[in-house]
Amino acid sequence: MEFLLALVTTGDALLHSTLVAAAPLLLAALGETLVQRAGIINIGLEGILLVGAFAGMTTCYATGSPVLGVCAGALSGLLLALLFAAVTVQLSADQIVVGVSLNLLALGLTGVLYRGIFGITGQALQVTTFSPVSIPFLSQIPVLGPSLFQHTVLVYLAVVLVPLFTFFLFHLRAGLQLQAVGEHPQAAETLGISVRKTRILALAVEGILGGIAGSYLSLAYSNTFIEGMSAGRGFIALAIVIFGRWTPTGVLWGALFFGAATALQFYLQALGSAIPYQFVLMLPYVLTLVALMLLRTRSSAPAALGEPYTRE
């Protein structure tokens, strides 16, 4: 009996940690899904997460309001995404090169600003965080209730966006037009769809969601900012888009998979496993590579993905 109770308790804790770890990945991957459906690949998503985390933490530290912190994170992500759009969509620059440059810019900029504002001591600053919100009745369900229905509003936001994005992409005219831009931009343009406007709007949405995901890391996940704290989550989000077959529902399952890998990593560390901690830290990233290698899908990427569009 005690063994079963311990097993249930462990499973409950792992499920809760999975959702907590999956939320920023889900937010970022949903934005990237929208962008890739429009024919753009933005590997600068890692930089957007990092800038969002920094803006969220500094704003919350100055104002004491995590809500204002999230708004600042969303705004910073939007600005970085619009910078990417200006260079790639307007000037038709190589998307991969610009994305890498964006990541380097974000890493250097946040590091310099953090040290300039808070000094070079490396002291971790704690900020006001979001409190979990219990959903009435559902949170009282035995075993699963506390794990699924006692989270911060940002976790609920990430989950709610999945059906909203699904409805937008596959049932609304605007979503179908966005997909047409990603499949055949020349044909879409002849039908009166502005390819540039569609791609810029998609990048703007991604920037906002990526900034929110970044602020989640500093305001609801760790309650502080550390240089480089995005820790490859932007790249994992890119992998989740492929893993999820460019659909919001698939992205949700992918985010949960990699969230579970992260939760398992922390659980193994807490157990004091004999496995060297470096190998435990590698777990989410190794699973990312393995999943992509083993993935067999009938769905293919948008036909015009990564290709610059020049209006004739």
N, C-alpha and C positions, 0 to 999 in steps of 0.2 A: 504494500500500500504506500509506504513512504517513497519507494522507488518511482511508482506511478505519479505521485504528487510532485516529486522532484522533476520528473520528465515533463509533466504538464507545465510546471513553472518555467522550466528552461525554454520550452517551445513558445510559451507566451512571451517571454522576454525577447527571444530571437525574432518573433513576428513583429513585435513593436519596434525593435531596432531596425528591422528590414525596411519598414515604412519610413522611418526617420531618415535612413541613409538613401532611400530611393527617391525621396521628394525632390531634391535639387537636380538629380539626374533626369527625372521625368520632366521637370519644367524646362530644362535646357534642351532635352531631346525633342520635346514637342515643338519648340521654336525652330530647331534645326530641321525637323520634318517638314514644316511649312516652307522653309527656305529651299530645301532640296527639291520639294515638289515644284517649286518655281524655277528650278534649273540652276541654283546657286549652291556651292559647297563652301561653307565658312568654317575653316579650321581655326579661325580666330576666336571661336567660342570659348576656348580656355581663357583667353585674355579678358573677354567680357565677364566671365564668372569672377575673375580675380579683381577687376575694377569694381564690380558690384559689391563684392565682399568688403573692399576697402571703403568705398563710399558709404555703405550701410553702417559699418562700425563707427567711422569717424562722425557721421551725422548723429547717430544714436548717442555717442559719447558726449557730443556737444549739447544735444537737446534733451537727452534722457528719454526720448521717444523711439521705440523700435519701429513704429508705423512710419515716422518720418525717415528712419533709416532705410526701410524697404523702398520708399518713394525715391530717395536719393540713389539707391542702388539701381532701381529701374531706369532712372534718368541717365545715370552714367553708362549703363549698358546700351541705352538708346543712342547716346552720342557716339559711342564707339562703333556701333553697328552702322550708323549713318556715315561715319568716316569710311568704313569698309565699302559701303554702297557708293559713295562718291568716287572712289578710286576704281572699283571693279565694274559697277554698272554704268556709271557715267563716262569713265575714261577707258573702259574695257581692258583693264590691267589683269594680269594673271591672278586668279582667285587664290591659288595655293600660296604663292609668294606673298601676296598681301596679307593672307591669314597668318602666316608665320611672322611677318613683320608686326602685325597687331599683337600677337602674343608676347613678342619681345618688348614692344612698347609698353604693354600693360605691366609686365614683370618689372621693368626698370622704373616706370613711373610710380607705381605703388610703393616700391621699395624706397625710392628717394623721398617721396612725400611722407611716408610713415616715419622715416628717420628724422626728416626735417621737422615734423610736428611733435613727435613723442620722444625724440632723442635716439641714441644708438645703443642704449643699454640692453635692448632686446626684451625688456620687461613686457609681459603679456598684460594688456589692459582688459579688464572685465567690464562688460556693458550690460545694460538692461535687456532682458530677453523676453520673448513671447511666452506666455503661460499656456499650458495645454487647455483645450476647450473640450469638455465632455458633452457629447451629444445625448440629450435626454432619452431615457429608456434603452437606447441601443448600447450605451456604454455600460449598462447594468447586466448585459447578457453574460452568463457564466463563461469563463475561460476566454472567449474571443472578444467580448465587449471592451475591456480595458485596452487590449492590444490594437483594436481597429478603430475605436471611436473615442480615444482620449489623446488627441494630438493638437499641435498648433494649427492656426488657421491656414498657414502656408501649405501644410500637408493636404488639408482638405481642398485647397485651391488647385493643387497639382492634379488631384484625382478627378475633380469636377471638370477640369479642362479637357479630359480625354473624350467624353461623349460630345462636348461642345465642338471640339476640333473635328471629330468624326462627322458630325452633322454638317459642319461648314464645308469640309472637303468633298463630301460625296452626295450632299443633298441640296446645297445652295449654288446658285449660278456663279457667284463670285469664287467659290472654291473650285468649281469645275473649270472656270477660266484660268485660275492660278495653275491648275494641273496642265492645261493646254499650253501655257507659257513654258512650262518645264519640259513638255514633250516635243513641241514644234513651235518655237517662238515666231518664225516667219509666217506660218499659217495663222497663228493667233493674231498677229499684227494686221493681217489682211482682213480679219473679222472685226477689226476695230478695238481690239484689246491692247492697251498700252503695256508693252513688255517691261519697259523701264519702271514705270509707275508700280506695276504689280510686284516686281522684284524688290523695289525699294520699300514698299509697304510690308512685304514679307520679312525683310531684314529688320525693319523697325520693330515688328512684333517679336522677332527673335531676340533683339537687343533688350527689350523690356523684360521678357521672360528670363533671359540669361542673367540680367542684372538682379532680378528678384531671386533667382537661384543662388547667385553669389552672396547676396545679403542674407539669405537663409543660412549659409555656412557660418557667417560671423555673428548672426543674431539669434538663431534658433538651434544651431548645431553645436558650436563651440563657444559662443559668447565672447569671442575675441577675434583679433586679426593677427595672422602670422604671414610673413612674406612667403609667397608661393603656395598659400593654403588651398588653392583650387586643386592642387595635387593630381593633375591629369584628368579631373572629372569632365572637363570639356571634351577631351579625346574619347573618354568612355561614352559620353553622350553621342558622339559621332558614330561610334560602333553600335550603340543601341538602335540608332535609326536604321542601320543596315539589318541588324538582328531582328528588328520589328517590321521589316519589309515595307518601310515607308508608310506605315499606317499608325494612327494614334493608339489603337488597341494593342497592336504588336509592340509598340514602344513602351506601353505600360508594363507588359509582361517582361520585356527586356530590362526595364528599370528595376523591377522587383527582383529579377534574377541577380543583377549586379549589386543591388542593395543587400540581398541575402548574403552574397559573398563578402561584402564589407562587414555585415553584422557578425558573420562567422569568424572573420579575422579578429575582431575585437573580443569575441567570446573565447577564442583559443588563447589569446594573450592573457585574458583574465584568469584562465585556468592554470596559467603557468606551465604551458605545454613545453615538453622537452625539445620541440622543434625550434630551431633558431628563429628569433623574431623577424629577421630579415626575410625569411621565406614566408612567414605568416603575412607580412606586409605586402608581399608580392601577389597574394592570392587573388584579389579582384582583377589585377591586370593580366595575370596568367589565364584566368577564366575568360577574360575578354578575347584574348588571342585564340584560345581553344575553341570558344563558341563560334568565332568567325571562320576558323578553319573547317569546322565540322558542319557549318550551316549549309543546308541544301534548301534552296527556295526557288519556287517558280516565278516569283515576282522579281522584276528587274528594276534597276534604277531608272529615273526619268531620262529619256533619250538625250536631252540637251544639258544634262547635269555637268556643270563646270565649264561649259562653253560660253565665251563672251558673245553678246549679241550686238551687232551693228545694224542699225536701221538702214535699209537700202532706199 
